[in-house]
Amino acid sequence: MIYDPYAFSSPFLTDEDIYLFSEGNHHRIYEKLGAHVGKINKVAGVYFAVWAPNARNVSIIGDFNNWDGREHQMRKRNNTIWELFVPEIGAGTVYKYEIKNSEGHIYEKSDPYGFYREVRPDTASIVVDIDNIYQWNDEQWLENRRNSDPLKEPVSVYEVHLGSWLHASSEEKMPLLNGEADPVIVSELNSGSRFLSYYELAEKLIPYVKEMGYTHIEVLPIAEHPFDGSWGYQVTGFYSPTSRFGPPEDFMYFVDQCHENGIGVILDWVPGHFPKDSHGLAYFDGTHLYEHADPRIGEHKEWGTLVFNYGRHEVKNFLVANVLFGLISIILMVFGWMRWLLCYTVTICVRMGNGYPMNTVEMNILKRLILSRKSIFYYSSISLVFFLLLKSPQNGRRFLGLFMMVG
C-alpha cells in the first residue's frame, strides 16, 4: 500500500509546544523538532519538524526520495515551523532540509535538532530512534552520585581531546606505564593513523584515567563539527555526537563504561559561536535566523564564525534545551538519549571578544540553566571576571564556575 504523507494529521507538535518555543521556555523542544520515529494511525514513519519562519518553502530530501525537493514538501504551522510525517521510512534514513528563501534561492541544510550525522566531509543528517538504541547499566553510579555532595568530594579532572589522545597505528610506539599505554605525541603519529572508535577509547582511555587516579574525564567538545583542527569548538551539529568515532549508541557505551568504572564525564559546551558552513545554522532560512544580523556583534572576525542572537527567544530555547538535552536524563534516569552527554558537570564557553562584553541577555541564559537544574555542579577554569556570579551554594545556586573562551 502507498500512503499519502499529506493524509496524516500529526499529533507530535501541539499549539502549546509552538507557544512555549516562541517564548523560549520549551526545555524539551528536541523531542518535538528534528526527526522522530513513530506511528500515526498504526502506520510507521518519521515525523520531521524544522523552525524556518522566513522560508518560502521547505522540503525533506533524502535517500528515500532521490533527494528530490518536489516529493515531500512540508506544511507550515503558525507561520514559524514546517512539519511533515513521512510514512514507511525509519531509523537509518539519510536526509536534509531543502529550504527556498523569499527570493527563490535554495539551501540544503542539516537538521539543527538532528541526533546523528554522516562522517565528514558528508553533512546529511541520519534518523535515529534515540530512545531505543542503547540499554544503560550505570544505575549504581547514579545512585552513588545522588548520595554524594560534589562540594565535599575530591575532584581530579583529566582533560582530553578524543581525536588526539591516541591513534590506532601509533599504539606500538606507546611506552608502558604500569601495564597501560601512555598517550602518543600528536606530532609523532605514524602516517595513515586513524582515530580510535568510542569502543576503543573505552577500552584504552578509561583504564589509563582510572590507574592515574582521576575522578572525571573532561572531553573537549564532542558535538558534530566539520573541521578536525577546531578541536570541536566550531559546532554545526549541537545535538549530534560526532560520527568520527562512531554512532551515538557507541558514545553512550563510552559514557556508560566511564560510569561503571566510577568516572564522571564532563563535556565542554560551545554556545559562543558557530561556523559559516553552508549546511549549518548560518543564514538558515535565507535570513539571519540563528545569528545576529548586525555584523559588529554577530561575527567573530578573527575566527571567521558567527555569534548567536541571544536576544531571540527561539535561539535561547535552542541553546538552553541543548544543555538540558544532556543533563535531564543524566540527572534523572541517565539518558533516553540525552543521558549520553554528561555526568553532573558542564563547562560553559561564552563570547567576550570584539569589544562585545557578555550582556544581560547572555547572562540570563546562564541563569536559566542554573535555575533549571538545582542538582547540577558547574565548575570553572577561569572565574575572576564573573566572581559575583560564582557564589557559594549558601548564597546562590550551585554554580561553581565558568569556563570562558575568550575571543
QUIKA-V772029 format. One record per pair of residues at least 12 apart in sequence whose ideal C-beta (glycine too) atoms are under 7 Angstrom apart, sorted by the first residue. I is the first residue (numbers start at 0). GAP is how many residues later the second one is. D is the distance in whole Angstrom. If there is no record, write none. Layout:
# QUIKA-V772029
i={I:I}
gap={GAP:GAP}
d={D:D}
This chain:
# QUIKA-V772029
i={2:2:2:4:4:4:4:4:7:7:7:9:9:9:9:10:11:11:11:11:12:12:12:12:12:16:17:17:17:17:20:20:21:21:21:22:23:23:23:23:25:25:26:26:26:26:27:28:28:29:29:29:29:31:32:32:32:32:33:33:33:33:34:34:34:34:34:34:36:36:36:36:39:42:43:43:44:44:44:44:44:45:45:45:45:45:46:47:47:47:47:47:48:48:48:49:49:49:49:50:50:50:51:51:51:51:52:52:52:53:53:53:53:53:54:54:54:54:54:55:55:55:56:56:57:57:57:57:58:58:58:58:59:59:59:59:59:59:60:60:60:61:61:61:61:62:62:63:63:68:71:71:89:90:90:90:91:91:92:93:93:93:94:94:94:95:95:95:95:95:96:96:98:98:100:100:101:104:106:106:107:108:108:109:109:109:109:109:109:109:110:111:112:113:113:113:114:114:114:114:114:114:115:115:115:115:115:116:116:116:116:117:118:118:119:122:127:129:129:129:130:130:132:132:133:133:133:135:135:135:135:136:136:137:137:137:137:140:140:140:141:144:149:149:150:153:154:154:155:155:155:156:156:156:156:157:157:157:157:157:158:159:159:159:159:160:160:161:161:161:162:162:162:163:164:164:165:165:165:165:165:166:166:166:166:166:166:167:167:167:168:168:168:168:169:169:169:169:172:177:179:179:179:180:194:194:195:196:196:196:197:197:197:197:197:197:198:198:198:200:200:201:201:201:205:205:205:205:208:209:209:214:214:215:215:215:216:216:216:216:217:218:218:218:219:219:220:220:220:220:221:221:221:222:222:222:222:222:222:223:223:223:223:223:224:225:225:232:233:233:233:234:234:235:235:235:235:235:237:238:238:240:247:247:250:251:251:254:263:263:264:264:265:265:265:265:266:266:266:266:267:267:267:268:268:268:268:268:269:270:270:270:271:271:271:271:272:272:272:272:272:272:273:273:274:275:275:275:281:289:289:289:290:290:290:290:291:291:296:299:299:299:300:301:302:306:309:309:309:310:315:318:319:319:319:322:322:323:324:324:325:325:325:326:326:326:326:329:329:330:330:330:330:343:343:343:344:344:344:345:345:346:346:347:347:347:348:348:348:349:349:349:350:351:351:351:352:352:353:369:369:370:373:375:376:376:377:377:377:378:378:379:379:379:379:380:381:381:382:382:384:385:389}
gap={40:84:85:67:79:80:81:82:32:33:77:30:37:73:75:29:20:24:26:35:19:36:64:68:70:15:59:60:62:63:293:296:58:291:292:290:289:290:292:293:291:295:293:294:297:345:293:288:292:83:209:291:295:17:16:17:18:80:15:77:79:80:13:60:76:79:90:92:53:54:90:92:45:44:44:46:40:41:42:43:44:40:43:44:47:81:38:12:26:35:36:38:32:33:34:31:32:47:61:29:30:263:30:47:232:233:26:27:232:48:231:232:233:235:44:45:46:230:231:44:45:46:16:43:16:24:39:41:13:14:15:39:12:14:24:26:35:37:34:35:37:31:32:33:34:30:31:25:29:29:12:14:37:36:37:38:34:35:34:24:30:32:29:30:32:12:13:14:28:29:12:14:186:187:184:185:184:181:171:179:171:170:175:13:14:15:126:127:169:170:14:169:126:123:125:126:13:15:124:125:133:222:12:124:127:131:132:107:120:123:126:125:124:125:106:156:120:118:206:207:205:206:115:116:115:118:119:120:198:199:203:119:123:118:121:122:196:118:119:121:192:199:194:227:242:61:60:61:57:58:59:57:59:61:109:51:54:56:59:60:59:45:57:59:60:59:70:39:57:83:32:65:81:22:18:40:15:17:18:30:38:17:22:26:27:28:29:25:26:28:21:23:24:25:14:19:20:23:15:33:27:28:31:23:49:50:49:48:49:53:47:48:52:53:55:56:47:51:54:44:53:51:52:55:51:52:55:57:54:51:53:48:49:47:48:50:41:46:48:49:48:46:47:48:12:48:12:14:47:49:19:20:45:12:14:15:17:18:19:12:13:16:18:19:17:49:51:37:40:41:71:35:39:38:39:41:43:44:84:83:86:99:89:92:89:83:88:85:79:81:77:78:76:77:79:81:59:74:75:79:79:81:135:54:77:78:79:80:79:37:48:78:77:78:79:133:27:30:32:33:34:78:31:32:30:28:29:30:24:18:19:25:15:16:17:18:15:17:59:53:54:107:53:105:104:44:51:52:55:50:49:46:45:48:49:23:46:48:13:16:12:15:16:15:19:46:49:12:13:13:42:44:45:31:32:33:32:33:34:30:32:32:56:18:54:55:54:55:56:12:54:55:56:52:54:55:53:54:53:27:29:26:24:22:21:23:21:22:23:21:22:20:21:22:23:22:21:22:18:19:19:16:12}
d={6:4:6:6:6:6:5:6:5:7:4:7:6:6:5:7:6:7:7:5:5:6:7:7:6:5:6:5:7:6:6:6:7:6:7:6:3:7:4:4:6:7:6:5:5:6:7:6:5:5:6:6:5:6:5:6:6:4:7:6:3:6:5:7:6:6:7:5:6:6:7:4:6:5:7:6:6:5:4:6:6:5:5:6:6:5:5:5:7:7:5:7:6:7:4:7:5:5:7:6:5:6:6:6:6:4:6:4:7:7:5:6:4:7:5:6:6:4:6:5:6:5:6:4:5:4:6:5:6:5:6:4:4:6:6:6:6:6:7:6:5:6:5:3:7:7:5:5:6:4:6:6:7:5:6:5:7:6:4:7:5:6:6:6:7:5:6:6:5:7:5:7:6:7:7:2:6:6:7:7:7:6:6:5:7:5:7:7:5:7:4:6:5:6:6:6:5:5:6:6:6:6:5:6:7:6:5:5:5:5:6:7:5:6:5:4:6:7:7:3:5:6:7:4:4:4:7:6:5:6:7:6:6:5:4:6:6:4:7:7:5:6:7:4:7:6:6:6:6:5:5:7:5:5:7:5:7:4:5:7:4:7:6:6:7:4:5:6:6:6:5:6:7:5:5:6:7:6:6:6:6:7:5:4:6:7:7:6:5:6:4:6:4:7:4:5:5:5:7:6:6:5:6:6:6:6:7:5:5:7:5:4:4:5:6:4:7:6:6:7:6:6:5:4:6:6:5:6:6:6:6:7:6:6:4:5:6:6:6:7:4:7:7:5:5:5:6:6:5:5:5:6:6:5:6:5:6:7:7:6:3:4:5:7:7:7:5:5:7:4:6:5:6:7:6:6:7:4:5:6:6:7:7:6:5:7:4:5:4:7:6:5:7:7:5:6:7:6:5:7:5:7:7:6:6:6:6:7:5:6:5:7:5:5:4:6:5:7:4:6:5:6:6:6:5:7:7:6:6:6:7:6:4:6:6:6:6:5:5:6:7:5:7:7:7:6:4:5:6:5:6:6:6:5:6:6:6:6:5:7:5:3:5:6:7:6:6:5:6:7:6:6:7:7:6:5:5:7:6:7:6:7:4:7:6:6:6:7:4:6:6:7:6:6:5:6:7:3:7:4:5:7:7:7:6:6:5:5:6:5:4:6:2:5:6:4:7:5:5:6:7:5:7}
